[in-house]
Amino acid sequence: MHRCLTIDEILTIIFQHAFIILKPEPKSREFRDRRTLARLARTCHYFLEPALNVLYYEINDPLWLIKCMPDDLWVVNGKQLSFRRAMQQSDWDIFLRYARRVRSLEFDRQCISTTDVNVYVALAKPPSPIVIFPRLVHFRCGEYRPEAIPFLHHLLQPTVVHVDIDNLMANSLTFSLLPLLPSRCPRIKQIMAFRNFVFQRGDRALETFSKVLCQLTELQALRCAELPEESVLHLSQLPNLKILRMDLRLVSLDHLESAFGRTRFPVLREVLISAPSMSHSLRFLKFIQSTSVDTINLNVDDETCAADYNAIFTAWASNPSYRNLSVVDISEMQVWRDYDDKHIIDITTLRPLFQLKHITSLKLETLCTFDLDNAAIKEIAMAWPHLETLDLSIRECGWEIPSKVTLPGLLPLLQHCPNLALLGLVVDATVLPIASTRLPGAGVQNTSLESLWLADSKITRPSLVASFLSAVAPNMEQIVSWNTPLLSGRSGKDKYLKRWKEVEKLVRQFTLVRRQERAWAGRWHREGCQDVLFKEVEEEAVQVYDSEPEPPTDSEDDDEFEYCYIADVF
């Protein structure tokens, strides 16, 4: 074995790559391979410590640690684990051997049903006053039973910099554990704390959380629900706060404006705001002094007309603080609309944003509808070559008006935005290129696109649509359409939903065939015709199938919409 493989730092890097691996094509997806790390730990003495350190770096369920101890210590009744005898020194030695490696530990709300309180009572009493998790930097906690709190106290130590609280309620977790954070974990940089329903003024849990926040001075990221004014004022003075997600419903902007000091969010980069109105959100954005804002995410209760959106985008484009803006995500939380001419967004509404050249994500889930055509889509593609996400589909209710965007009209996006992974638009899939032996899309191929959100897009010929999409977006994994309650009552919903599901299935099949053809053609050119043929015969693998699926066919009942052929392709 090479001497470099005796160095822990090198082995740790190697094992991290072995732990987090990618699922093979057609869609690369990370998943954790714990079995491989366990085998590496048993391979040789040099591998043992680095492999275990990576394996136990992140623990999503404390039962993983508990089950490392002898079988006679614990028992599982139904879904709940409990101890059936007292812990001995040998049990603690095993537990601590693995606990010292943990950097991230999660106690989510499922622990209430999977872990008996006698487990926490036992773990809260180590044989000597030691730090159980000496390397812990992050913990997530939803365990609120009073019997568990003494053990959770062991998680509060100076090494912790990231805390997540599940469902901030009036319970022992909020009143007994949270107040200790500033003194026990003074270097906290990230906090996330939400609850399942809206806070009201005077809520005791909210007041406790607010007092904790006002004692933390090194915060870099905060994600929470409602906050009172005193917390917002404290946050505005923090020199390192870069990420802020909160709800403004309990905040009086008049009071804030009069109480603000000279410094107001000096280095904020990501702003995620929920508010009762768009004007409320925009007024708060004006308070921010940071010149490096790159993400704006607004969730508002009211509706905004197209002219107001144009004014908003024009103001952002002319604001030097937003010159690096890369993510714009706006959602209007109402789900019912009765739009008129004032609520139709066309390309002139969006054009001011074209001055922001760093846009990578644009999502508009509004009560307006869209009036876009192929030329508008081409303008978007040319303006934002770094796009990774474009969602204008209005998933809840679609566009309702006929779309002027056709499938060939998507080609500029696929060609000029090579990193586009999610595309949400309403398209007229009844308009297709003339079927021929030419490669669909004139050779344009985007290997990044994985998800297509189509809302109320209409379609007539699934097989032809699938043939086109499999050529231009070979890694397409998901097509979502006609799947919301508001769309379920629309005419033709079942018919179009069935056809798009058929397209999703056919795209995978056609893509596989295209890959096989390209691989074979490549070998043909490299190795010669006869050699390839002989090797293909020799290497051909076989598989027995118990049943043969019925071949997909184009859907019937297409008389409602005229099937249009077009010859020109971008």
Buried (B, 14 or more C-beta within 10 A) or exposed (E): EEEEEEEEEEBBEBBBEBBEBEEEEBBEEEEBEEEBBEEBBEEEEBBBBBBBBBBBBBBEBBBBBBBBBEEEBBEEEEEBBBBEEEBEEEBBEBBBEBBBBBBBBBBBEBBBEBBBBBBBBBBBEBEEEEBBBEBBBBBBBBBBBEBBBBBBBBBBBEBBBBBBBBBBBBBBBBBBBBBEBBEBBBEBBBBBBBBEEEBEEEBEBBBBBBBBBBEBBEBBBBBBBBBBBBBBBBBBBBEEBBBBBBBBBBBEBEEBEEEBEEEBBBBBBBBBBBBBBBBBBBBBBEBBBBBBBBBBBBBBBBBBBBEBBBBBBBBBBEBEBBBBBBBBBBBBEEEEBEBEEEBBBBBEBBBBBBBBEEBBBBBBBBBBBBBBBBEBBBBBBEBBBBBBBBBBBBBBBBBBEEBBBBBBBBBBBBBBBBEBBBBBBBBBBBBBBEEEEEEBBBEBBBEBBBBBBBBBBBBBBBBBBBBBBBBBBBBBBEBBBBBBEBBEEBEBBEBBBBBBBBBBBBBBBBBBEBBEEEEEEEBBEEEEEEEBEEEEEEEEEEEEEEEEEEEBEEBEEBEEBEEEEEEEBB
